[in-house]
Amino acid sequence: MHLLVLGSMRQMYWRRRIGIAMLVVFLPVNAPLFLLAVEAMDITINSPDWFVGLSFLSLFIIGGILAFMPRISLMRLFQDGTHP
């Protein structure tokens, strides 16, 4: 029983770590820094600035979901409530 709980907590930890890393990397403030770094490396990006900003914002939100949402089991989600 305890090993099962520890296994699920390890899964939660990697998900939270990835989510927090995404929160730090994809802060919306970092989008202009990303554009400047890419421009300094002489790489051209054909997408407009608003698209890069929107991409950073969506990845930031996904990171927040990964970091702060509780673990949801699909089996428990679709139970009818009669089983303990």
CORFEN-V855234 format. One record per helix or strand of 3 or more residues. SS is the DSSP state (h for helix, s for strand). FROM is the first residue (numbers start at 1). TO is the last residue. Records with the same first field share a line. If there is no record, write none. Layout:
SS: FROM-TO  FROM-TO
This chain:
h: 2-25  30-40  49-68  74-77
